[in-house]
Amino acid sequence: MKRARIQRTSVKIISTSCANMIFYLPKSQNVTVKRKTVYDLFKA
């Protein structure tokens, strides 16, 4: 139950943060930044 709840909130955080990052970063870096944020969130 805990993991499912964490995943649901982290998905919201990822979607909002990625939306913000896409505006500021060039397209070539978008994919790597997304992957990094997802990895960091699940690692933490």
Long-range contacts (C-beta under 8 A, 24 or more apart in sequence): 10-41, 10-42, 13-41, 14-38, 14-41
